[in-house]
Amino acid sequence: MPTSLRRIGLVNFGPYRGHQDVRLDGAKPIVVVHGANMSGKTSLFNAIRWALYGTVKDRIGQDIRRKHLVNKEAAKRGDWKMSVTLAMQQNGTEYELTRAIQPRGPGEPSVDSDFDEKIFLQRDGFHVDARPSEINQLLPERIARFFLFDGEQLDEYERLLADKDEQAATIRDSIEDILGVPALSNAIADLRINHREAARRQQNLARKDQAAKVFATIAANLDREIEEIEADIRDLQKQREDLQYRQSQLAERLRLTAAIESEMDRLDLIRAQLTQLDLEQQDLSEERRARLVDAWKDLVVPRLSARLHDVQQSLERNADTARKAAELRTRLRQLTRIREEGNCPVCGSSLDRGNRRWSEEVSSLEAELRAVPDAVGDQAESLQSVRRLTSVRGTGAPEAIRHIERRLLEIRTARADLTLKREEIEERLRDHADDEIARSRREYDEITKEIGVLEETIKARVLEMAEKHAAAAANRQKISKFGGPELERLNREVAAYDQLIAVFQAAISQLRDRLRSTVEHDATTIFRQLTTDKSYRGLRISPTYALTIVDADGDDVPVRAAGAEQIVALSLIGALNKNAVRRGPIVMDTPFGRLDPTHRENILKFVPTMADQVTLLVHAGEVDRGRDLASVRTKIEREYSIVKKSSNESEIVVLE
Amino acid sequence: MMDENMTIRYSDRSQEILQSLKEEGLIGEMRDGFRLGIGLAIASGVIAERGIRMKTFLNVGSFDGDGTIRNVILELYPNEPGTPYEIAERLAEAGVAEIGRLHDNDQLRFTDLFAMASRTSEST
């Protein structure tokens, strides 16, 4: 059942204001949509999912609220109507699916229930009932992950397949869906109906036979009992299926919860770090305030030192002057005493007191002494200055404050960084209440127990049914023994159905083995085509379809880089699509994000073989239009560019 | 020198700046910022003009109990007209205004004030 996407019509979806169309039809397999980060590539991708399944998840798996899907510019103008139309083709039949929402009443809608949702489905131009089952068959949600995939989350497949919980089982089942295993399961169900019909005809005939009549009654009773058990088992299986579905939903939620809890742990850590930084900041600010009380002294100390230097020089000059004056006074006193005594103090001979030289010498010394300034007053003042100037000392505040402010700056930067991270996480955790998570976990545990009980009951009922079947088979032998040739023939028919059912059951097991082997082979071929490391021998598949890289020695490569995860996931998806009984359009969002140029080129060459129709949503960092697309130019039907007109508005334009 | 003041005064603008610094936890008391302004003005060699309209801020006793600031001004501004505390008021006006300017421009780092004061002292 090949399905293709012909057109996507958007009205006020995400960044796309008003009506915008993207045509995907054409003879060539590839359509490329170029767009910068945050321009609206993922919104285009989400639009397809929303139209088909009515929900959009963000990259941590939370449902995005309807009001957040509506174009902000349109909403600002009061236009809250939003719709997405997908024109599709399946086996020559044209489908057009439109999902539209609009507010229920006046005013700004807040929660999802404030919107009315309408779904319209046209088949070959005629409106048909848009039942979920009808829409789902266009591209079943169960297998949508193999057609609509986000390059940033490609490793999710491998991780999920490696898990041991219901997630892995769900993906394994969807892989088997895409590979056609249900065709055989349905055949077994049909054979059981035929088996029952033949047995009933045998009983009806036997009732007419006197000898076989008693056994016919036994057979009828056994059949009724078997039917009751079968109905009971079906009912139990349905209950189990419903519970498993609910369990898988809860598992998904809890998986997200694990992510949320991890985010919450991070948030707690960030909050603790912020508190720690706040405390340190408070302490440092307190210390700085204390240091600043006397820091004015440190500011004036250099000026005081300079002034002290001047005063000290002045004091030295004063001391010199005082010394000189003392010397002069001593000399003057000596001369005066010698003249008064009239004798030489060395030889004792008498001196001429009237000698003019004496008078001149004394006069000169007296004049010299008078010229010496009176430094005593200045000196006292200077000494007082020295006391004042040396009484003010630096406190060491500049050095201490330099350290404090350097640390405060570091804290400010760290706080800004942590605050931004905290806000991002808080935004992501918006709407997630702890009690809701606890409730989900309780419900999950209860459901797991219920499933366990149901499985035990089913097992017991299956055993009981096997016993009844054995009894019925033995009874049929008796009927044919006592009845005529027609009863004998009918008995052979019933036995033939029994054998056929066994054959088909064995066939399913063999088909699974073969499919795994085929998928492993094809995934290996693709992997070797995509990888640049040619020393790898290939991939090994597990019963749950998880793939492991095998090195040249045949050993598993336990740790893979993100880029390798992407190559392995693409190999699996390529192999599944190659072997799929359902073929559909592939839409890849950011498919080359983690890949180097050589891997990118390898994948671009491989993409046209993946499906009949591939849409690539890429940014300039992933794919250079001129350089990277040259090798697949002949396979490209059309290229679009998402042009960002403002933070809330983008336009999709055709690239020539 | 004229007779000593009993009180210390400041302008409305200085009050506004000092209050703001205190409210933001940059200084413990307004008087700390006032003294810092005096220190900065002395280090930078600036002083406000006379005649600025001022109002009472502190008693001299709680501003300069041991007279250290008075002594510093007596030593460094021997020829400046006015009492030591009047000179201190004008120095504070100039210094606090500079701190306020840096604060308004979100450039107030005390480390830079010390560095700036140190450079100015060296150059004079």
Boltz contact constraints between the chains, C-beta under 6 A:
constraints:
  - contact:
      token1: [A, 285]
      token2: [B, 25]
      max_distance: 6.0
  - contact:
      token1: [A, 289]
      token2: [B, 27]
      max_distance: 6.0
  - contact:
      token1: [A, 289]
      token2: [B, 28]
      max_distance: 6.0
  - contact:
      token1: [A, 292]
      token2: [B, 27]
      max_distance: 6.0
  - contact:
      token1: [A, 292]
      token2: [B, 32]
      max_distance: 6.0
  - contact:
      token1: [A, 293]
      token2: [B, 32]
      max_distance: 6.0
  - contact:
      token1: [A, 296]
      token2: [B, 35]
      max_distance: 6.0
  - contact:
      token1: [A, 296]
      token2: [B, 36]
      max_distance: 6.0
  - contact:
      token1: [A, 296]
      token2: [B, 38]
      max_distance: 6.0
  - contact:
      token1: [A, 296]
      token2: [B, 39]
      max_distance: 6.0
  - contact:
      token1: [A, 299]
      token2: [B, 39]
      max_distance: 6.0
  - contact:
      token1: [A, 299]
      token2: [B, 40]
      max_distance: 6.0
  - contact:
      token1: [A, 299]
      token2: [B, 43]
      max_distance: 6.0
  - contact:
      token1: [A, 299]
      token2: [B, 117]
      max_distance: 6.0
  - contact:
      token1: [A, 300]
      token2: [B, 39]
      max_distance: 6.0
  - contact:
      token1: [A, 300]
      token2: [B, 42]
      max_distance: 6.0
  - contact:
      token1: [A, 300]
      token2: [B, 72]
      max_distance: 6.0
  - contact:
      token1: [A, 302]
      token2: [B, 121]
      max_distance: 6.0
  - contact:
      token1: [A, 303]
      token2: [B, 42]
      max_distance: 6.0
  - contact:
      token1: [A, 303]
      token2: [B, 76]
      max_distance: 6.0
  - contact:
      token1: [A, 303]
      token2: [B, 121]
      max_distance: 6.0
  - contact:
      token1: [A, 307]
      token2: [B, 75]
      max_distance: 6.0
  - contact:
      token1: [A, 385]
      token2: [B, 75]
      max_distance: 6.0
  - contact:
      token1: [A, 388]
      token2: [B, 71]
      max_distance: 6.0
  - contact:
      token1: [A, 388]
      token2: [B, 75]
      max_distance: 6.0
  - contact:
      token1: [A, 389]
      token2: [B, 75]
      max_distance: 6.0
  - contact:
      token1: [A, 392]
      token2: [B, 68]
      max_distance: 6.0
  - contact:
      token1: [A, 398]
      token2: [B, 114]
      max_distance: 6.0
  - contact:
      token1: [A, 401]
      token2: [B, 110]
      max_distance: 6.0
  - contact:
      token1: [A, 401]
      token2: [B, 111]
      max_distance: 6.0
  - contact:
      token1: [A, 402]
      token2: [B, 111]
      max_distance: 6.0
  - contact:
      token1: [A, 405]
      token2: [B, 109]
      max_distance: 6.0
  - contact:
      token1: [A, 405]
      token2: [B, 111]
      max_distance: 6.0
